[in-house]
Each structure stands twice: as structure tokens, then as C-alpha cells.
């Protein structure tokens, strides 16, 4: 449970406000699966639901 919090909290902070610096998310961001065509991780390795 604590490990899930350590990963989910920086992602949530990034999703709410992308302009603020978030060092924890920059580390986690490297671990997402990326799209072979587009090269990005949004809607491929990271999905954000409303």
C-alpha cells in the first residue's frame, strides 16, 4: 500500500498541475511504456480518466 502511494501521489500531482516542478514524477516518467509510433506515454502507458 505504501509503495502504491509513493508512485500514485506524484502522478496525481502532475495530472492536476503540469506547470509545477515535480522531481518524483520526472523519475517515474522514465518507467512508463511509450508508444512505438508516437513515442509518448499519454494514453499508452499512462491513462488519465476524468
N, C-alpha and C positions, 0 to 999 in steps of 0.2 A: 504494500500500500504506500509506503514512503517513497519507494522508487518511482511509482506511478506519479506521485505528486511532484517529485523532482523533475520529471520530464514534462508533465502536463502544464504546470504553472508558467514556465517561460513561454510555452507555445500560446497559452491563453493571453498572456500579457502582450505578446507580439500581435495576435489577432485583433485585440482591442485598440492598440495604438502602435502603428508601424513606424512612427516617426521617432520614438524614443529609443535610445541605445539599450540593447538587451544582450549582454555578453553571453549569458547562458543559452539563449536561442541561437546565437551565431555558432556555438559549438554543436548544438543538436541539429541545426540545419544541414550540416555536412552528412548526417546519418540518414536522411530521407532518401527514398528511392526517387530517381529522376526519370523523366520521360525520355526515351531514346530519340524521339523526333524533335521535341521542343527543347529538351534539356532542363526544363524546370520541374519543380516538385509539386506545385499547386495543382490540385485536382488529380494528381497521380500518386504521390507519396504522402501528401497532406490534403485532407478534405475538410473544409470548414462548412458546417451546416448552420443555417440561420437560427 
